[in-house]
């Protein structure tokens, strides 16, 4: 069981990929790769 204050490990690569997906024309399939 995790601690209530534990934060998920979000990397800069994840942030960049999400940003590209939401602001550019990146399809869902390519985003998930």
PyMOL Python script that loads the backbone (N, CA, C, O; Angstrom):
from pymol import cmd

cmd.read_pdbstr("""\
ATOM      1  N   UNK A   1       0.849  -1.189   0.000  1.00  0.00           N
ATOM      2  CA  UNK A   1       0.000   0.000   0.000  1.00  0.00           C
ATOM      3  C   UNK A   1       0.885   1.240   0.000  1.00  0.00           C
ATOM      4  O   UNK A   1       1.894   1.285   0.704  1.00  0.00           O
ATOM      5  N   UNK A   2       0.516   2.231  -0.776  1.00  0.00           N
ATOM      6  CA  UNK A   2       1.337   3.437  -0.862  1.00  0.00           C
ATOM      7  C   UNK A   2       0.929   4.446   0.198  1.00  0.00           C
ATOM      8  O   UNK A   2      -0.185   4.410   0.721  1.00  0.00           O
ATOM      9  N   UNK A   3       1.837   5.328   0.496  1.00  0.00           N
ATOM     10  CA  UNK A   3       1.548   6.406   1.439  1.00  0.00           C
ATOM     11  C   UNK A   3       0.579   7.390   0.784  1.00  0.00           C
ATOM     12  O   UNK A   3       0.630   7.589  -0.430  1.00  0.00           O
ATOM     13  N   UNK A   4      -0.292   7.999   1.564  1.00  0.00           N
ATOM     14  CA  UNK A   4      -1.235   8.964   0.988  1.00  0.00           C
ATOM     15  C   UNK A   4      -0.550  10.161   0.327  1.00  0.00           C
ATOM     16  O   UNK A   4      -1.083  10.734  -0.623  1.00  0.00           O
ATOM     17  N   UNK A   5       0.620  10.536   0.823  1.00  0.00           N
ATOM     18  CA  UNK A   5       1.316  11.695   0.271  1.00  0.00           C
ATOM     19  C   UNK A   5       2.308  11.318  -0.829  1.00  0.00           C
ATOM     20  O   UNK A   5       3.054  12.169  -1.314  1.00  0.00           O
ATOM     21  N   UNK A   6       2.316  10.040  -1.224  1.00  0.00           N
ATOM     22  CA  UNK A   6       3.236   9.607  -2.279  1.00  0.00           C
ATOM     23  C   UNK A   6       2.786  10.181  -3.619  1.00  0.00           C
ATOM     24  O   UNK A   6       1.605  10.137  -3.964  1.00  0.00           O
ATOM     25  N   UNK A   7       3.743  10.719  -4.364  1.00  0.00           N
ATOM     26  CA  UNK A   7       3.444  11.292  -5.673  1.00  0.00           C
ATOM     27  C   UNK A   7       3.842  10.294  -6.753  1.00  0.00           C
ATOM     28  O   UNK A   7       4.853   9.606  -6.610  1.00  0.00           O
ATOM     29  N   UNK A   8       3.067  10.204  -7.829  1.00  0.00           N
ATOM     30  CA  UNK A   8       3.466   9.317  -8.933  1.00  0.00           C
ATOM     31  C   UNK A   8       4.730   9.845  -9.600  1.00  0.00           C
ATOM     32  O   UNK A   8       4.970  11.052  -9.625  1.00  0.00           O
ATOM     33  N   UNK A   9       5.526   8.943 -10.135  1.00  0.00           N
ATOM     34  CA  UNK A   9       6.768   9.333 -10.800  1.00  0.00           C
ATOM     35  C   UNK A   9       6.452   9.803 -12.213  1.00  0.00           C
ATOM     36  O   UNK A   9       6.318   8.995 -13.132  1.00  0.00           O
ATOM     37  N   UNK A  10       6.334  11.106 -12.375  1.00  0.00           N
ATOM     38  CA  UNK A  10       6.064  11.690 -13.690  1.00  0.00           C
ATOM     39  C   UNK A  10       7.357  12.289 -14.208  1.00  0.00           C
ATOM     40  O   UNK A  10       7.947  13.171 -13.585  1.00  0.00           O
ATOM     41  N   UNK A  11       7.781  11.798 -15.347  1.00  0.00           N
ATOM     42  CA  UNK A  11       9.044  12.265 -15.912  1.00  0.00           C
ATOM     43  C   UNK A  11       8.807  13.407 -16.894  1.00  0.00           C
ATOM     44  O   UNK A  11       7.683  13.628 -17.346  1.00  0.00           O
ATOM     45  N   UNK A  12       9.860  14.118 -17.214  1.00  0.00           N
ATOM     46  CA  UNK A  12       9.758  15.202 -18.192  1.00  0.00           C
ATOM     47  C   UNK A  12       9.337  14.658 -19.554  1.00  0.00           C
ATOM     48  O   UNK A  12       8.625  15.327 -20.303  1.00  0.00           O
ATOM     49  N   UNK A  13       9.782  13.436 -19.872  1.00  0.00           N
ATOM     50  CA  UNK A  13       9.393  12.818 -21.143  1.00  0.00           C
ATOM     51  C   UNK A  13       7.876  12.618 -21.212  1.00  0.00           C
ATOM     52  O   UNK A  13       7.274  12.822 -22.266  1.00  0.00           O
ATOM     53  N   UNK A  14       7.263  12.225 -20.106  1.00  0.00           N
ATOM     54  CA  UNK A  14       5.808  12.061 -20.061  1.00  0.00           C
ATOM     55  C   UNK A  14       5.107  13.403 -20.266  1.00  0.00           C
ATOM     56  O   UNK A  14       4.118  13.492 -20.993  1.00  0.00           O
ATOM     57  N   UNK A  15       5.623  14.432 -19.626  1.00  0.00           N
ATOM     58  CA  UNK A  15       5.050  15.769 -19.760  1.00  0.00           C
ATOM     59  C   UNK A  15       5.159  16.250 -21.199  1.00  0.00           C
ATOM     60  O   UNK A  15       4.205  16.792 -21.756  1.00  0.00           O
ATOM     61  N   UNK A  16       6.328  16.048 -21.796  1.00  0.00           N
ATOM     62  CA  UNK A  16       6.547  16.466 -23.182  1.00  0.00           C
ATOM     63  C   UNK A  16       5.614  15.727 -24.139  1.00  0.00           C
ATOM     64  O   UNK A  16       5.051  16.331 -25.052  1.00  0.00           O
ATOM     65  N   UNK A  17       5.450  14.421 -23.931  1.00  0.00           N
ATOM     66  CA  UNK A  17       4.585  13.625 -24.800  1.00  0.00           C
ATOM     67  C   UNK A  17       3.131  14.085 -24.675  1.00  0.00           C
ATOM     68  O   UNK A  17       2.431  14.216 -25.679  1.00  0.00           O
ATOM     69  N   UNK A  18       2.686  14.327 -23.458  1.00  0.00           N
ATOM     70  CA  UNK A  18       1.313  14.796 -23.251  1.00  0.00           C
ATOM     71  C   UNK A  18       1.109  16.170 -23.882  1.00  0.00           C
ATOM     72  O   UNK A  18       0.085  16.433 -24.511  1.00  0.00           O
ATOM     73  N   UNK A  19       2.096  17.036 -23.703  1.00  0.00           N
ATOM     74  CA  UNK A  19       2.027  18.375 -24.282  1.00  0.00           C
ATOM     75  C   UNK A  19       1.929  18.300 -25.804  1.00  0.00           C
ATOM     76  O   UNK A  19       1.140  19.017 -26.419  1.00  0.00           O
ATOM     77  N   UNK A  20       2.735  17.429 -26.401  1.00  0.00           N
ATOM     78  CA  UNK A  20       2.702  17.251 -27.855  1.00  0.00           C
ATOM     79  C   UNK A  20       1.343  16.701 -28.291  1.00  0.00           C
ATOM     80  O   UNK A  20       0.790  17.133 -29.303  1.00  0.00           O
ATOM     81  N   UNK A  21       0.811  15.752 -27.527  1.00  0.00           N
ATOM     82  CA  UNK A  21      -0.484  15.154 -27.855  1.00  0.00           C
ATOM     83  C   UNK A  21      -1.613  16.182 -27.788  1.00  0.00           C
ATOM     84  O   UNK A  21      -2.498  16.193 -28.644  1.00  0.00           O
ATOM     85  N   UNK A  22      -1.584  17.044 -26.772  1.00  0.00           N
ATOM     86  CA  UNK A  22      -2.687  17.980 -26.590  1.00  0.00           C
ATOM     87  C   UNK A  22      -2.585  19.217 -27.469  1.00  0.00           C
ATOM     88  O   UNK A  22      -3.609  19.796 -27.830  1.00  0.00           O
ATOM     89  N   UNK A  23      -1.379  19.633 -27.819  1.00  0.00           N
ATOM     90  CA  UNK A  23      -1.211  20.883 -28.551  1.00  0.00           C
ATOM     91  C   UNK A  23      -0.861  20.705 -30.024  1.00  0.00           C
ATOM     92  O   UNK A  23      -0.996  21.644 -30.808  1.00  0.00           O
ATOM     93  N   UNK A  24      -0.422  19.537 -30.400  1.00  0.00           N
ATOM     94  CA  UNK A  24      -0.068  19.281 -31.788  1.00  0.00           C
ATOM     95  C   UNK A  24      -0.950  18.173 -32.344  1.00  0.00           C
ATOM     96  O   UNK A  24      -1.835  17.669 -31.653  1.00  0.00           O
ATOM     97  N   UNK A  25      -0.713  17.807 -33.560  1.00  0.00           N
ATOM     98  CA  UNK A  25      -1.533  16.769 -34.185  1.00  0.00           C
ATOM     99  C   UNK A  25      -0.864  15.407 -34.040  1.00  0.00           C
ATOM    100  O   UNK A  25      -0.334  14.859 -35.007  1.00  0.00           O
ATOM    101  N   UNK A  26      -0.892  14.881 -32.856  1.00  0.00           N
ATOM    102  CA  UNK A  26      -0.331  13.563 -32.566  1.00  0.00           C
ATOM    103  C   UNK A  26      -1.505  12.629 -32.276  1.00  0.00           C
ATOM    104  O   UNK A  26      -2.285  12.875 -31.356  1.00  0.00           O
ATOM    105  N   UNK A  27      -1.628  11.564 -33.059  1.00  0.00           N
ATOM    106  CA  UNK A  27      -2.758  10.675 -32.837  1.00  0.00           C
ATOM    107  C   UNK A  27      -2.548   9.805 -31.595  1.00  0.00           C
ATOM    108  O   UNK A  27      -1.431   9.640 -31.105  1.00  0.00           O
ATOM    109  N   UNK A  28      -3.654   9.261 -31.111  1.00  0.00           N
ATOM    110  CA  UNK A  28      -3.632   8.519 -29.862  1.00  0.00           C
ATOM    111  C   UNK A  28      -2.705   7.307 -29.918  1.00  0.00           C
ATOM    112  O   UNK A  28      -1.998   7.023 -28.951  1.00  0.00           O
ATOM    113  N   UNK A  29      -2.703   6.594 -31.040  1.00  0.00           N
ATOM    114  CA  UNK A  29      -1.866   5.399 -31.176  1.00  0.00           C
ATOM    115  C   UNK A  29      -0.387   5.759 -31.043  1.00  0.00           C
ATOM    116  O   UNK A  29       0.351   5.086 -30.324  1.00  0.00           O
ATOM    117  N   UNK A  30       0.049   6.813 -31.728  1.00  0.00           N
ATOM    118  CA  UNK A  30       1.452   7.231 -31.661  1.00  0.00           C
ATOM    119  C   UNK A  30       1.796   7.744 -30.260  1.00  0.00           C
ATOM    120  O   UNK A  30       2.903   7.520 -29.771  1.00  0.00           O
ATOM    121  N   UNK A  31       0.855   8.426 -29.620  1.00  0.00           N
ATOM    122  CA  UNK A  31       1.065   8.926 -28.262  1.00  0.00           C
ATOM    123  C   UNK A  31       1.347   7.782 -27.293  1.00  0.00           C
ATOM    124  O   UNK A  31       2.192   7.905 -26.406  1.00  0.00           O
ATOM    125  N   UNK A  32       0.635   6.668 -27.466  1.00  0.00           N
ATOM    126  CA  UNK A  32       0.789   5.547 -26.544  1.00  0.00           C
ATOM    127  C   UNK A  32       2.067   4.748 -26.783  1.00  0.00           C
ATOM    128  O   UNK A  32       2.442   3.932 -25.941  1.00  0.00           O
ATOM    129  N   UNK A  33       2.738   4.961 -27.905  1.00  0.00           N
ATOM    130  CA  UNK A  33       3.993   4.267 -28.180  1.00  0.00           C
ATOM    131  C   UNK A  33       5.065   4.896 -27.415  1.00  0.00           C
ATOM    132  O   UNK A  33       6.216   4.467 -27.497  1.00  0.00           O
TER     133      UNK A  33
END
""", "prot")
cmd.dss("prot")
cmd.show_as("cartoon", "prot")
cmd.util.cbc("prot")
cmd.orient("prot")
